[in-house]
Amino acid sequence: MLRILRLTLFLCLLTGSFIAKGQIGFPYCESFADGETQAATILGGSAKMVDGALRLTEAVMEQSGYVYIDVPFSSAYGIKASFEYFMYGGSGADGLTVFLFDAETQNFQPGGFGGSLGYAQRNNTPGLTGAYLGLGFDAFGNFGNTNENRNGGFLAGSTSLFPNSIVLRRGGSGLTGYEFVNGKITNDPPPGTAQIALDVEYQFPLSSGGFGTTRVEDLNQPGYRKVFLELEPHPNGVGYLVKLEMVVTTVQNEPRTITIFQSTAFTLQAPKNLKIGFAASTGGETNIHEIKNLLLEVSNEEDLQNPQGVDFSDFASCEGQENQYYITDEEVVLPNENSEIRCLQFYASLEEIEEESEDICAQGKCREDTRELVLPEGTFRAGDDGGDFTFFPNEGFTDQEVTVYYTITDNYGKSSTGNSMTLKIQESPEPVTLFVEDASNPETEIRLCGGESVSLQSEGNEAYDRYEWYKDGELIEGEASPQLIAGEKGVYQVYAYNRKNCPAKSNEITLVFPEFPGFEVEDRVVGCTPGEPVDVSAVIAGFDLTLYDYRLVNTAGEQFINEELRSIAEAGDYELSLKHKDLECWSSPNPLEVIILDEEFVADFEFEVLGTGVKGEEDGGFFPDDQFQFTDRSDETAVSWFWDFGDGSTSEEKNPTHIYGKKGSFNVSLTITNELGCESVAEKTLEIIRSYRLMFPTGFTPLDNTNELFEPKYKGLVSGELLIFNLWGELIFRSESLDELGWDGKLDGELLDAGIYIYRFNGVATDGEEAVDSGKFKLIR
């Protein structure tokens, strides 16, 4: 029997555009030449594209940039990496690293900048997350010492600088690990370091030039550098043998290949999968650091085998439809560890496969030009999930067969040699439409209450052999009739098959069981005005009569619907429910208490000058420096008070005091609240119309103990001067202190004669107003 597809039906008008799948394995090629990168190339820090290369740092102090390839690869096969790098344009620091890290690492972060080259720890800055291996190309000379909390280095951990050194370090975590493994000094070794340096004839500087120099991209020009790094699985099964060569040009037209590490053991157990990246940094000194023309391959190439496809002859397709197929990993042979199908590629003949380019970078990608094949019979397109593809047969080829050839490529870049697949083009049935039973038109969404169901009916213009029902894209087992009773939420579809076993795919109907909104409502509604109805809708969050109906029911069973909730006149216990406008099911009820006050809740207060009984002008009036006592006279059920004194000052005391310190008319308000939340406000006006009071007697009796001094009575003064004159205008007494204003009727110790005298007073009130008075009085003997 022909293998029948699970198809994805598009209208015949669909032409579709091919979307290229991102690369998921090796070989991985990233030239950086066109200013764009693949989706799996992740930049961070100061890294950016500049003139056809990836610039990790500018020649600026304390920069750190990185890139990693977000493609896990099995540590079982090792890795080969080649790339060109460029160090130039600065004062000669610091350098760059190649690093490997655990592919399971979350929240990737680079290591310390400066001498740690974005890999190792630096003082209190943690090293690279998930680090397994770091290879540093260190122009300045700190990556190979123990400065800044690094672990181990040249000469058993010296703190000296080792410029122009290539250093291998282990992995670490946080502030621990990242130990020194091996290193080579590539140029001008310091005294006593010849044993760890390249032979003189092979020496070269890591940087191609200082300030003012430019990128050297020509292999034949001095300053050109290219790296070839290989991590070959260690023979004992733990870690790798690290091999490092470089192509270096120090003399024009004389490029050389120099071996840095012949075969350095790196015996650290590797995680199951690794990722690779590059970092560079500067510190107090600088350089531009760049890379380009990156190629990543599997190291243990000889242990990799090509996948093996199979010939398929049991595919059937249906005319006029986009037919979807899947070639699973189990149907083909994938011999390499942790491998999977990366992509399919289609060809019209086996000869085209044999003529395929040997370009390793072309092999490493799923090429767009071979992922779509247009034939007279129809169009094949590779999908985005490895082994999936589609075939859209053209009209006029019913009952004919079409044969194409394909290859599979795994995530190590290994490809099969080519196999055939033959598809028979079947006649598609007439379209089928899905209705709700007894409905005149198809609907896209049906809304139901919990526990309800609906009958879905398939209708078409021919006799169908069988039906398949789907909910949310999954086959409903056991349902094969043209009718389905549906009682669960989801998206429903029916496939109606003709005698050729080709389906017509119906429209979709979505069954929705809307949940009741989580409406918030207070547990009681309080009417603060006796006899006045309350508005229950005001306490329902999101009250919306366009979407929902609301129902309030009292203990007697009386119902109030929607607008009626705005005027509830009886206190008591109620239950509140809501429902969607288009449905008849109500939500579970929420209890609600309605309270309406029996008596009016009233605020009131009074005020006076503290301790005097002065309540207004009739009692002598108020003055700026008076301390007022405010006394609450409100309803006894009040539980909180808020006073606004009218001058910007407030209080929450029940009976506060307040000093205004200035004249004015002040609107005092008291707001009280009871335990039900009802409020009442009382307002009164307090007027301070004078700054001071000053009164002089019309006479005095210096020989009488009860009235022996001539002195004023005053209030609200801060200073004062009293002058006494006789009728001839001669000054006979003067006092400049409020504490000594009184005159005893004497001049030079002698009591003066009875008669008329004149006084003058000059003073200042508390608010700065001048207080001036004058007049006549009698001295009585």
C-alpha positions in Angstrom: 0.0 0.0 0.0 1.2 3.5 -0.8 2.4 5.5 2.2 -0.1 8.3 2.4 1.0 11.7 3.6 -0.2 13.8 6.5 -0.6 16.8 4.2 -0.7 20.5 4.7 -3.2 21.9 2.3 -2.7 25.3 0.7 -5.0 26.8 -1.9 -3.9 26.3 -5.5 -3.1 30.0 -5.6 -0.2 29.4 -3.1 3.2 29.6 -4.7 5.2 29.8 -1.5 8.7 31.2 -0.9 11.6 29.0 0.3 13.0 30.0 3.6 16.6 28.8 4.0 17.4 26.8 7.2 20.2 28.0 9.4 23.3 25.9 9.6 23.3 23.4 12.5 26.6 21.6 12.2 30.1 21.4 10.7 31.8 22.3 8.4 30.9 25.9 9.5 32.2 28.7 7.4 32.0 32.4 8.4 34.0 34.7 6.2 32.7 38.0 7.8 33.4 39.5 4.3 30.0 40.8 3.4 29.1 42.5 6.7 26.6 39.8 7.6 26.8 36.7 9.7 24.8 33.5 10.0 22.1 33.2 12.7 24.3 30.9 14.8 27.2 33.5 15.0 26.6 35.4 18.2 28.4 38.7 18.8 28.8 40.4 22.2 30.7 43.1 24.0 32.5 45.5 21.6 32.4 43.1 18.7 31.1 44.5 15.4 31.5 44.1 11.6 34.0 46.5 10.1 35.2 46.5 6.4 34.9 42.8 5.8 36.2 41.5 9.1 34.9 40.9 12.6 36.5 43.6 14.9 36.6 42.4 18.5 38.2 45.5 19.9 39.1 49.0 18.8 42.5 50.5 19.8 40.8 51.8 22.9 41.6 51.0 26.5 39.7 48.4 28.5 37.6 47.0 25.7 36.3 43.4 25.5 34.6 41.8 22.6 33.6 38.2 21.8 31.9 35.9 19.3 30.8 32.3 19.7 29.3 29.8 17.3 26.0 28.7 18.7 26.4 25.2 17.2 27.0 22.3 19.6 29.4 19.7 18.4 30.2 16.3 19.9 33.4 16.3 21.9 34.0 12.7 20.7 35.3 13.9 17.3 37.4 17.0 18.3 37.6 20.1 16.1 39.7 21.9 13.5 39.6 25.6 13.2 41.4 27.9 10.8 41.1 31.7 10.7 43.0 34.8 9.9 43.6 37.3 12.7 44.8 40.9 12.7 46.5 42.8 15.5 47.5 46.4 14.7 47.0 50.1 15.1 47.7 50.5 18.8 50.4 50.4 21.5 50.6 46.6 21.5 48.0 45.1 23.8 46.5 42.9 24.9 45.5 40.0 22.6 42.9 37.4 21.7 41.8 33.9 22.7 40.2 30.9 21.1 38.0 29.2 23.6 35.8 26.1 24.0 33.0 25.9 26.5 30.3 23.5 27.6 27.4 23.6 25.1 24.9 23.3 28.0 26.1 26.6 29.5 23.2 29.1 30.1 23.7 32.9 30.2 27.1 32.9 28.5 29.5 35.6 29.8 33.2 36.2 28.8 36.0 36.4 31.3 38.1 39.4 32.5 39.4 42.0 30.0 43.0 43.2 29.8 45.6 40.5 30.5 42.9 37.8 30.9 42.0 38.2 27.2 38.3 37.8 27.9 38.9 34.2 29.1 40.5 33.8 32.5 39.5 35.4 35.8 40.8 38.9 36.5 41.0 39.9 40.2 37.3 39.8 41.3 35.9 39.4 37.7 34.9 35.7 37.0 36.4 33.8 34.1 34.4 32.7 31.0 31.3 30.7 31.9 31.4 27.0 31.3 35.0 27.3 30.1 36.8 24.1 29.0 39.9 25.4 27.1 41.4 28.7 26.3 44.2 29.4 23.8 45.6 33.0 24.1 47.6 35.0 21.5 49.1 37.4 24.0 50.9 40.4 22.6 51.4 42.3 25.9 52.5 39.4 28.1 50.1 39.0 31.0 48.1 35.9 29.9 51.1 33.7 30.8 51.7 34.9 34.3 49.9 34.9 37.7 49.1 38.6 37.9 45.4 39.6 38.5 44.6 36.3 40.3 45.4 34.0 37.3 46.3 30.4 38.1 49.8 29.4 37.1 52.0 30.6 34.2 55.5 30.5 32.7 58.4 29.6 34.9 56.2 28.0 37.6 54.0 31.0 38.0 56.2 34.1 37.5 54.6 37.6 37.7 56.9 38.9 34.9 55.6 39.9 31.5 56.0 37.5 28.7 55.2 39.4 25.5 54.5 37.7 22.2 53.4 34.4 23.8 50.8 31.8 22.9 49.4 30.2 26.1 47.1 27.3 26.6 44.9 27.3 29.8 42.4 24.8 31.2 38.7 25.5 32.0 37.4 27.0 35.2 34.4 28.4 37.0 34.0 31.8 38.5 37.3 32.8 40.2 38.8 29.3 40.3 40.6 27.2 37.7 41.7 28.4 34.3 45.2 26.8 35.0 48.2 27.3 32.8 49.0 24.2 30.7 51.6 25.1 28.2 53.0 28.1 26.2 55.5 29.3 23.7 57.1 32.7 23.3 57.1 33.6 19.7 59.5 36.6 19.6 62.4 38.2 21.6 62.2 35.9 24.7 63.2 37.6 27.9 66.5 36.4 29.5 66.3 32.9 30.9 63.3 31.9 28.8 65.0 30.4 25.7 63.7 27.0 26.6 60.1 28.1 26.3 60.6 30.1 23.1 60.5 29.3 19.4 63.9 28.8 17.8 65.3 32.1 16.6 64.8 31.4 12.9 61.1 30.8 13.5 60.4 33.8 15.7 57.8 36.5 14.8 55.7 39.1 16.6 52.0 38.4 17.2 51.1 41.9 16.2 51.7 43.2 12.7 52.3 46.9 13.7 51.7 49.8 16.0 50.0 53.2 15.8 49.1 54.1 12.3 49.3 50.6 10.8 46.5 48.9 8.9 45.1 45.5 8.4 47.4 43.1 6.4 45.3 40.7 4.3 47.8 39.8 1.6 49.6 36.5 2.3 52.8 37.9 0.8 52.9 41.0 2.8 54.7 41.3 6.2 52.3 41.2 9.0 50.0 38.5 7.6 48.9 35.9 10.2 46.7 32.8 9.9 46.0 30.1 12.5 45.4 26.4 12.1 44.3 24.8 15.3 43.4 21.2 15.8 42.1 19.4 18.8 42.5 15.7 18.1 40.9 13.2 20.5 43.5 11.9 23.0 44.5 8.3 22.4 43.6 7.4 26.0 40.1 8.8 25.6 40.4 11.8 27.9 40.8 15.3 26.4 42.8 16.1 23.3 46.1 16.5 21.7 46.4 20.2 20.8 48.1 21.0 17.5 48.8 24.6 16.5 50.4 25.9 13.3 50.5 29.4 11.9 51.1 30.9 8.5 53.3 33.9 9.2 54.8 36.5 6.8 57.6 38.6 8.1 59.5 39.1 4.8 57.7 40.2 1.7 56.7 37.3 -0.6 58.1 34.7 1.9 55.1 33.3 3.9 56.1 30.5 6.3 54.3 27.7 8.1 55.4 27.6 11.8 54.5 24.9 14.3 53.7 26.3 17.7 52.5 23.1 19.5 53.4 19.8 17.8 51.1 17.7 20.0 50.4 19.1 23.5 48.4 16.9 25.8 45.3 18.5 27.2 43.9 15.7 29.5 40.8 17.3 30.9 37.5 15.4 30.5 35.4 17.2 28.0 31.6 17.8 28.3 29.4 15.7 25.9 29.1 18.7 23.6 31.1 21.9 23.2 30.9 25.2 21.5 33.7 27.4 20.2 34.3 31.1 20.3 36.8 33.9 20.2 37.5 36.9 22.5 39.8 39.8 22.6 40.5 42.6 25.0 42.6 45.7 25.8 43.7 47.2 29.1 45.9 50.1 29.7 47.5 49.5 26.3 45.6 48.9 23.1 45.4 47.2 19.7 42.7 46.6 17.1 41.9 42.9 17.1 40.0 41.3 14.2 39.3 37.9 12.7 37.9 36.7 9.3 37.7 33.6 7.0 36.8 31.2 9.8 36.4 27.5 9.0 35.4 24.9 11.6 35.6 21.2 10.8 35.6 17.9 12.7 39.1 16.8 13.6 38.6 13.0 13.6 37.4 13.1 10.0 38.4 9.5 9.4 36.1 8.2 12.0 33.1 9.9 10.4 31.0 8.0 7.9 28.6 9.2 5.3 24.9 8.8 6.0 23.0 6.3 3.9 19.7 7.1 2.3 17.1 4.7 1.0 15.1 4.5 -2.2 11.4 5.4 -1.5 8.7 4.2 -3.8 5.7 4.3 -1.5 4.9 8.0 -1.4 1.6 9.1 -2.8 0.6 12.7 -3.5 -2.6 14.4 -4.2 -3.0 16.8 -7.1 -3.6 20.5 -6.4 -2.4 20.2 -2.8 0.8 21.0 -0.9 1.7 17.5 0.3 3.9 17.2 3.4 6.3 14.4 4.0 8.9 13.4 6.7 12.0 11.3 6.3 12.9 10.4 9.9 16.3 9.6 11.4 15.1 6.0 11.8 14.3 5.5 8.1 17.9 6.3 7.0 21.3 5.4 8.4 23.1 8.0 10.5 26.3 6.3 11.6 28.0 9.2 13.4 27.6 9.7 17.1 24.9 12.3 18.1 24.2 13.0 14.4 20.9 14.0 12.9 19.6 15.0 9.5 20.5 18.6 8.9 18.9 18.9 5.5 17.7 17.4 2.3 18.8 18.4 -1.2 17.0 17.6 -4.4 18.3 16.8 -7.9 16.8 15.8 -11.2 19.4 13.0 -11.8 22.2 11.1 -10.0 24.7 12.7 -12.4 23.9 16.1 -10.9 24.8 14.7 -7.4 28.1 13.3 -8.7 29.0 16.8 -10.2 28.4 18.5 -6.8 31.1 21.0 -5.8 33.9 19.8 -3.5 34.0 23.2 -1.8 33.9 22.3 1.9 32.0 25.4 2.7 29.4 24.5 0.1 29.1 21.1 1.7 28.7 22.7 5.1 25.5 24.5 4.2 22.1 23.4 3.0 22.3 25.2 -0.3 19.2 27.0 -1.4 19.6 26.1 -5.1 19.4 22.4 -4.3 16.6 22.6 -1.7 14.0 23.5 -4.3 13.5 21.4 -7.5 10.9 22.5 -10.1 9.8 19.8 -12.5 7.0 19.7 -15.0 5.1 17.4 -12.7 5.4 19.8 -9.7 7.7 21.4 -7.2 9.7 19.8 -4.4 10.8 21.9 -1.4 13.0 20.9 1.5 11.6 22.0 4.8 13.1 23.5 8.0 13.2 20.4 10.2 15.9 18.2 8.7 14.0 15.5 6.9 10.8 17.2 6.1 9.8 18.3 2.6 6.8 19.1 0.4 5.6 18.3 -3.1 3.0 20.4 -4.9 1.9 18.4 -8.0 0.8 20.5 -11.0 -2.5 19.9 -12.7 -2.7 17.4 -15.5 -0.5 14.7 -14.1 -3.1 12.6 -12.3 -2.2 8.9 -12.1 1.3 9.6 -13.3 4.6 9.1 -11.3 7.5 11.4 -10.8 11.0 10.4 -9.7 13.6 12.6 -8.1 16.9 12.1 -6.4 18.0 13.4 -3.0 20.8 13.5 -0.6 20.8 13.8 3.2 23.5 15.8 5.0 24.1 15.4 8.8 25.3 17.9 11.3 29.0 16.9 10.7 28.7 17.9 7.0 28.7 14.3 5.8 26.3 13.6 2.9 24.8 10.5 1.4 25.7 9.5 -2.2 22.2 9.9 -3.5 18.9 8.0 -3.6 15.7 8.1 -5.5 12.1 8.7 -4.4 9.1 8.0 -6.6 5.8 9.7 -6.0 2.4 8.8 -7.6 0.1 11.7 -8.3 -3.4 10.9 -7.3 -6.7 12.7 -8.0 -7.8 15.0 -5.2 -11.4 15.0 -4.0 -13.9 17.8 -4.2 -13.6 20.3 -1.4 -15.3 19.6 1.9 -16.8 22.1 4.3 -17.3 21.7 8.0 -20.5 23.1 9.5 -22.2 23.1 12.8 -25.2 20.9 12.3 -28.3 22.8 11.2 -26.3 26.0 10.6 -26.7 27.6 7.2 -23.1 28.9 7.0 -19.8 27.6 8.2 -18.5 29.3 11.4 -14.9 29.8 12.5 -15.6 29.8 16.2 -18.2 28.3 18.4 -18.6 29.4 22.0 -20.1 27.0 24.5 -20.8 26.7 28.2 -19.1 24.0 30.3 -20.6 20.6 29.7 -22.2 21.5 26.4 -21.4 19.9 23.1 -22.0 20.6 19.4 -22.5 18.4 16.4 -20.0 19.1 13.6 -21.0 18.0 10.1 -18.8 17.4 7.0 -20.4 18.3 3.7 -19.0 17.9 0.1 -20.0 17.3 -3.5 -18.9 13.7 -3.9 -19.0 10.4 -2.2 -16.0 10.1 0.2 -14.6 6.7 1.2 -13.6 7.6 4.7 -13.1 10.5 7.1 -10.4 11.5 9.6 -11.2 14.0 12.4 -8.5 16.2 14.0 -8.4 18.3 17.1 -5.5 20.7 17.5 -3.8 18.9 14.6 -3.9 15.5 16.4 -5.9 12.6 15.0 -9.0 11.7 17.0 -8.9 7.9 17.1 -12.0 5.9 16.3 -13.9 8.8 14.6 -14.5 8.0 10.9 -18.0 9.2 10.1 -19.0 12.5 8.5 -20.4 13.7 11.8 -18.6 14.4 15.2 -20.1 15.3 18.5 -17.5 17.7 20.0 -17.5 18.7 23.6 -13.9 19.8 24.3 -12.2 23.0 23.5 -9.8 23.0 20.5 -9.5 23.5 16.7 -11.4 20.9 14.7 -10.9 19.8 11.2 -12.0 16.9 9.0 -10.2 15.2 6.2 -12.5 13.5 3.7 -10.7 10.8 1.6 -11.7 9.8 -1.9 -11.3 6.3 -3.4 -7.7 7.3 -4.4 -7.0 7.8 -0.7 -6.4 11.6 -1.3 -7.9 13.9 1.3 -9.9 17.1 1.1 -9.1 19.2 4.1 -12.0 21.2 5.5 -12.1 24.6 7.1 -11.3 24.8 10.8 -13.8 25.4 13.6 -12.6 26.4 17.0 -14.6 25.4 20.0 -14.2 27.8 22.9 -15.4 27.4 26.4 -14.8 30.9 27.7 -13.7 31.2 31.2 -15.4 33.7 33.4 -13.2 36.7 34.0 -11.6 36.9 37.4 -13.7 39.9 38.4 -12.8 41.6 41.7 -15.7 42.8 43.8 -15.7 44.1 47.4 -17.6 42.0 49.9 -20.0 44.8 50.8 -21.5 48.0 49.4 -22.2 50.9 51.8 -24.8 53.6 51.3 -23.8 56.5 53.5 -27.0 58.5 52.9 -30.1 57.2 54.7 -32.8 56.2 52.3 -30.7 56.7 49.2 -30.1 53.6 46.9 -26.6 52.3 46.3 -24.8 51.6 43.0 -23.4 48.0 43.2 -21.8 48.3 39.8 -19.3 50.8 41.2 -17.6 48.1 43.3 -17.2 45.6 40.4 -13.8 45.9 38.8 -14.0 46.1 35.0 -17.8 46.4 35.0 -18.6 46.1 31.2 -22.1 45.7 30.0 -20.9 45.4 26.4 -19.3 42.0 27.1 -21.1 40.6 30.2 -24.4 40.4 31.9 -24.5 40.8 35.7 -27.1 39.4 38.1 -27.7 40.3 41.8 -30.0 38.0 43.8 -31.2 38.7 47.4 -32.2 36.1 50.0 -35.8 36.3 48.9 -34.8 35.2 45.3 -35.5 38.6 43.8 -33.1 39.3 40.8 -31.6 42.5 39.6 -30.0 42.5 36.2 -27.4 44.8 34.6 -28.6 48.5 34.9 -30.7 47.5 37.9 -27.5 47.0 39.9 -27.0 50.8 39.8 -30.0 51.4 42.2 -30.3 48.9 45.0 -32.6 50.3 47.7 -32.7 47.5 50.3 -29.9 46.6 52.7 -29.2 42.9 53.1 -27.3 39.9 51.8 -27.0 39.3 48.1 -25.2 37.0 45.6 -23.5 38.4 42.5 -22.8 36.5 39.2 -21.9 37.3 35.7 -22.0 35.6 32.3 -20.8 36.3 28.7 -23.4 38.1 26.6 -23.7 35.4 24.1 -23.9 32.5 26.5 -26.5 31.4 29.1 -24.2 30.0 31.8 -23.6 32.1 34.9 -20.5 32.2 37.0 -20.4 30.9 40.6 -22.0 33.5 42.8 -19.9 35.9 45.0 -21.5 36.9 48.3 -22.2 40.7 48.7 -23.6 42.6 51.6 -25.5 45.9 51.0 -25.5 48.3 54.0 -27.5 51.6 54.1 -27.1 53.8 57.1 -30.2 54.4 59.2 -29.1 57.8 60.5 -27.1 60.6 58.8 -23.4 60.6 59.6 -22.5 64.2 60.4 -19.2 66.0 61.0 -19.0 69.1 63.3 -16.3 70.9 65.4 -15.6 74.1 67.3 -12.5 76.2 68.1 -11.2 78.7 70.6 -7.9 80.3 71.8 -6.4 77.6 74.0 -7.3 78.1 77.7 -9.0 81.5 77.2 -12.5 80.8 76.1 -12.0 83.4 73.3 -14.1 82.2 70.4 -14.3 85.3 68.2 -14.3 89.0 67.9 -17.0 89.3 70.6 -14.4 87.9 73.1 -11.6 90.2 72.0 -10.6 88.6 68.7 -7.9 86.4 67.5 -4.2 87.1 67.0 -1.5 85.5 64.9 0.4 84.1 67.8 -2.7 82.5 69.4 -2.7 78.8 69.9 -6.1 77.5 68.8 -7.8 74.4 70.2 -9.9 72.5 67.7 -12.5 70.2 69.3 -14.4 67.4 67.4 -18.1 67.5 68.0 -19.0 64.9 65.2 -21.0 61.7 65.1 -19.7 59.3 67.8 -19.2 56.5 65.3 -16.3 58.3 63.6 -13.0 56.3 63.7 -10.7 58.7 61.8 -10.3 62.5 61.5 -8.6 64.6 59.0 -8.2 68.4 59.6 -7.2 70.9 57.0 -6.4 74.2 58.7 -6.7 76.2 55.6 -3.0 77.3 55.6 -1.5 74.2 54.1 -1.2 72.4 57.5 -3.2 69.3 58.3 -3.6 66.9 61.2 -5.1 63.5 61.9 -5.6 64.0 65.6 -9.1 64.0 67.0 -8.7 67.3 68.9 -5.6 69.1 67.5 -4.1 72.5 68.3 -2.6 74.9 65.7 -0.9 78.3 65.6 -1.3 80.3 62.3 1.4 83.0 62.9 -0.2 85.4 60.5 -3.4 87.3 59.8 -5.9 86.0 57.3 -9.2 84.3 56.7 -8.8 80.5 56.9 -11.3 77.9 55.8 -11.0 75.0 58.3 -12.4 71.6 57.3 -12.8 68.4 59.2 -13.3 65.1 57.3 -14.5 62.2 59.5 -14.8 58.5 58.4 -16.6 55.7 60.1 -15.7 52.0 60.1 -17.9 51.4 57.0 -15.9 54.0 55.0 -18.6 56.7 55.0 -17.2 60.2 55.1 -18.7 63.6 56.2 -17.1 67.0 56.0 -17.6 70.1 58.1 -16.2 73.5 57.2 -15.9 76.8 59.2 -14.0 80.0 58.7 -11.5 81.3 61.2 -10.5 85.0 60.8 -7.5 86.7 62.3 -8.0 90.3 61.4 -5.6 92.1 63.7 -1.9 91.6 64.5 -2.0 93.1 68.0 -4.1 94.7 70.8 -3.0 97.9 72.6 -5.0 99.7 75.3 -4.0 102.7 77.5 -5.9 103.8 80.7 -7.3 107.4 80.9 -5.6 108.0 84.2 -3.8 106.4 87.1 -3.2 107.0 90.9 0.4 106.5 91.8 -0.4 106.7 95.5 -3.0 103.9 95.2 -1.6 100.3 95.3 -4.2 99.1 92.9 -3.4 101.5 90.1 0.0 102.9 90.8 1.5 102.7 87.3 0.6 104.2 84.0 1.0 101.3 81.6 -0.8 99.7 78.6 -2.4 96.4 78.2 -1.2 94.7 75.0 -1.1 91.5 73.0 0.8 90.4 69.9 3.7 92.8 70.3 7.4 91.8 70.1 8.8 95.3 71.0 7.7 98.6 72.2 8.7 102.1 73.3 6.7 104.4 75.7 7.3 108.1 75.9 5.6 110.5 78.5 5.5 114.3 78.0 4.1 117.2 80.0 1.8 119.7 78.4 4.8 121.9 77.4 6.1 118.9 75.3 9.0 118.1 77.6 10.0 114.4 77.8 9.7 113.3 81.4 9.8 109.4 81.0 11.0 106.9 78.4 11.0 103.1 78.4 12.3 100.9 75.5 11.3 97.5 76.9 8.0 95.7 77.0 9.0 94.4 80.4 9.4 98.0 81.8 6.6 100.0 80.2 5.0 101.4 83.4 5.5 105.0 84.7 5.2 105.7 88.4 4.5 109.4 88.0 7.9 110.5 89.2 10.7 112.6 87.7 14.1 112.3 89.2 12.5 110.5 92.2 10.0 113.2 92.9 6.3 112.6 92.4 4.9 115.1 90.0 1.8 117.2 90.4 -1.6 116.0 89.5 -2.7 117.0 86.0 -2.9 116.1 82.3 0.0 114.4 80.6 0.7 113.1 77.1 1.8 109.6 76.0 3.2 108.2 72.8 3.8 104.5 72.0 5.9 103.0 69.1 5.9 99.2 68.8 6.2 96.2 66.4 3.6 93.3 66.2 4.5 89.7 65.8 3.9 89.9 62.0 6.0 93.0 61.6 3.2 95.5 61.6 4.0 98.9 63.3 1.9 99.6 66.5 1.7 103.4 67.1 -0.6 105.2 69.6 -0.7 108.5 71.5 -3.1 110.3 73.8 -3.7 112.2 77.1 -4.2 110.8 80.6 -4.6 112.1 84.1 -2.2 111.8 87.1 -4.4 111.7 90.1 -3.1 112.3 93.7 
